[in-house]
Amino acid sequence: MKVAIISDLHGNIDALDAVVSNFEKYDISKVFVLGDIVGYYYYPEKILSLLEKYDCLYIRGNHERILQNLIAGKVSSEEVVKKYGHGHDIAIEKLSNSQIEFLINLPDELAFNLDGKNFLLKHANPWNLDDYLYSDSNETDLKRALSGNYDYVFVGHSHYSFDFLFDSKTLINPGSVGQNRKKGGCASWVLFDTSEFNYRFIDTNYSINNLLLMIDKVDPQNDYLKRVLLR
């Protein structure tokens, strides 16, 4: 079985469109979505609609939790907009009630056996939804992420792709589809083959032009939203 591992889509439909255009070529049967469908950018409703066409497993990211806290009044819109732009407000405006309920009630993790191997899906590291793991993180933390009874652990959150192997176990971060922090205009994801249990990192280029225009229109005061796309 060929599986696409995607994370941190962040409302960037142009990036996701480019990624799924490869699914038929790679004979993708299933998609693991590691959270952060919303936040930063502006088309979460189109992302959910596109992913409905595929057999997906979803978990919740920290930006789904931000969305939940924003709706519940636990955080102010001004505070969220200052840091992340209007992506969450637009998600509330564009998404149906059922779509919002779906996102905020997603599990924080999924553990399962697939083709004889044990998998764990987490958004961030396995012990904290907000902590980041990078290729150069403390080796103790990387090993701790593999301390459970799993053959493969998939995480996102950092927007940087990497893998780490220890004690016959593998930690994989596919990077970010929607806001790659290594290179702008590049959607990072992983193709995983359960028949041979091998994987490859894939970088799919896409045009950032439409998104840059929307940032100028919706979030001209937030320089980071544009700058990260221009790296």
C-alpha positions in Angstrom: 0.0 0.0 0.0 1.2 3.5 -0.9 0.5 6.1 1.8 1.0 9.9 1.5 2.0 11.5 4.8 1.1 15.2 4.9 1.1 17.8 7.6 0.8 21.5 8.3 -1.4 22.4 5.4 -2.4 25.8 6.9 -5.1 26.7 4.5 -2.8 26.7 1.5 -4.9 25.1 -1.2 -2.4 25.8 -4.0 0.2 23.7 -2.3 -2.2 20.9 -1.6 -3.5 20.9 -5.2 0.1 20.4 -6.4 0.7 17.5 -3.9 -2.5 15.6 -4.8 -1.8 15.9 -8.5 0.9 13.4 -7.8 -1.3 10.8 -6.0 -2.4 8.9 -9.1 1.2 8.8 -10.4 2.4 7.3 -7.1 -0.7 5.0 -6.7 -1.6 6.5 -3.3 -4.2 4.4 -1.5 -4.3 6.3 1.9 -3.4 9.6 3.3 -2.2 10.4 6.9 -3.0 14.0 7.8 -0.9 15.1 10.8 -2.8 18.2 11.7 -2.9 22.0 11.2 -5.3 22.2 8.4 -6.2 25.7 9.5 -4.1 28.7 10.5 -2.0 31.3 8.6 -3.7 31.1 5.2 -7.2 31.2 3.8 -8.7 28.1 2.2 -9.4 25.4 4.8 -12.8 24.7 3.3 -11.2 23.9 -0.1 -8.6 21.7 1.6 -11.3 19.6 3.4 -13.3 19.3 0.2 -10.3 18.1 -1.8 -9.3 15.6 0.9 -12.8 14.1 1.0 -11.8 12.4 -2.3 -9.2 10.3 -0.5 -9.1 7.7 2.3 -7.7 9.8 5.1 -6.7 9.4 8.7 -6.6 12.7 10.5 -5.3 14.0 13.8 -5.6 17.4 15.4 -2.8 20.0 15.4 -2.1 22.9 17.7 -3.9 25.2 15.2 -7.1 23.2 15.5 -6.8 23.8 19.2 -6.2 27.5 18.6 -9.4 27.5 16.5 -11.3 25.8 19.3 -10.0 28.2 21.9 -10.9 31.2 19.7 -14.5 30.0 19.3 -14.7 29.3 23.0 -13.5 32.8 23.8 -10.4 31.5 25.6 -8.2 33.6 23.3 -8.9 36.9 21.6 -9.1 37.3 17.8 -6.7 40.2 18.1 -4.1 38.1 19.8 -4.4 35.3 17.2 -4.4 37.7 14.2 -1.3 39.5 15.5 0.7 36.3 15.6 -0.8 34.2 12.8 -2.8 36.5 10.6 -6.5 36.1 9.7 -6.5 32.4 8.8 -8.4 31.3 11.9 -11.0 34.0 11.6 -11.5 33.1 7.9 -11.8 29.4 8.9 -14.7 30.3 11.3 -16.3 32.3 8.5 -15.9 29.8 5.7 -16.2 26.4 7.4 -19.6 24.9 8.2 -20.5 24.0 11.7 -20.0 20.3 11.0 -16.6 21.0 9.5 -15.5 23.0 12.5 -16.8 20.3 14.9 -14.9 17.7 12.8 -11.6 19.6 13.1 -11.8 20.5 16.8 -12.8 17.0 17.8 -10.1 15.2 16.0 -7.9 13.0 18.2 -4.5 14.3 19.3 -3.0 11.0 18.3 -3.8 7.7 16.5 -2.1 4.4 17.1 -2.7 1.4 14.9 -1.2 -1.7 13.2 -0.9 -1.6 9.4 0.5 -4.5 7.4 2.1 -6.0 10.5 3.8 -2.8 11.8 2.8 -0.5 14.6 2.3 3.2 13.8 1.8 6.3 15.9 0.5 9.6 14.4 1.2 12.8 16.4 1.2 16.4 15.4 4.1 17.5 17.6 6.3 15.3 19.8 4.5 12.4 21.5 4.5 14.0 25.0 3.5 17.7 24.2 1.2 19.1 21.5 3.3 22.3 21.4 6.9 21.1 21.5 8.9 20.9 18.3 11.2 18.2 17.1 13.9 18.9 14.5 16.7 16.9 13.0 19.2 18.6 15.3 17.0 18.3 18.4 18.6 16.8 21.5 19.2 13.1 20.8 17.5 12.2 24.1 14.3 13.8 22.9 14.5 12.1 19.5 15.0 8.7 21.2 12.2 9.5 23.7 9.8 10.0 20.7 10.6 6.4 19.8 10.2 5.0 23.3 6.8 3.5 22.8 5.9 0.2 21.2 5.8 1.6 17.7 7.8 0.8 14.6 7.1 4.1 12.9 6.2 7.5 14.6 5.1 10.3 12.3 5.1 13.9 13.6 4.7 17.4 12.0 4.6 20.8 13.6 8.1 22.0 12.9 7.6 22.5 9.1 11.0 20.9 8.6 11.3 17.4 7.2 13.7 14.8 8.6 13.9 11.2 9.8 15.7 9.6 12.8 16.3 5.9 13.2 17.0 4.2 16.6 16.7 0.7 17.9 14.9 -0.6 14.7 12.4 2.2 15.0 11.9 5.2 12.7 10.7 8.8 13.5 9.6 10.7 10.4 8.6 14.3 10.0 7.2 14.9 6.4 7.7 18.7 6.7 4.9 21.1 5.7 2.7 21.2 2.7 1.4 24.7 3.3 4.3 26.6 4.8 7.6 24.9 4.2 10.2 26.8 6.3 13.1 25.5 4.3 12.1 26.8 0.9 9.1 28.8 -0.3 6.9 27.5 -3.0 7.7 24.0 -2.1 5.3 21.5 -0.5 7.1 18.8 1.5 5.5 15.4 2.1 6.4 11.7 2.4 5.5 8.7 0.2 5.5 5.6 2.4 5.2 2.0 1.0 3.9 -0.5 3.4 4.7 -3.5 1.1 8.4 -3.0 1.6 8.3 -0.5 4.5 10.4 2.1 2.7 9.8 5.8 2.3 11.0 8.8 0.4 10.7 12.6 1.0 9.1 14.5 -1.8 9.3 18.2 -2.5 6.5 19.4 -4.8 6.8 22.9 -6.3 3.8 25.2 -6.6 3.1 28.8 -7.5 2.9 31.2 -4.6 1.5 34.1 -6.7 -2.2 33.8 -5.7 -1.3 33.4 -2.1 0.9 36.5 -2.1 -1.9 38.5 -3.6 -4.3 37.3 -0.8 -1.8 38.1 1.9 -1.5 41.7 0.5 -5.3 41.9 0.6 -6.0 40.2 3.9 -2.9 40.5 6.1 -0.7 43.3 4.7 0.6 44.1 8.2 1.9 40.5 8.8 5.3 40.5 7.0 6.1 36.9 8.1 3.2 35.3 6.1 4.8 36.6 2.9 8.4 36.4 3.9 8.3 32.7 4.7 6.9 32.0 1.2 9.8 33.9 -0.4 12.7 32.0 1.2 
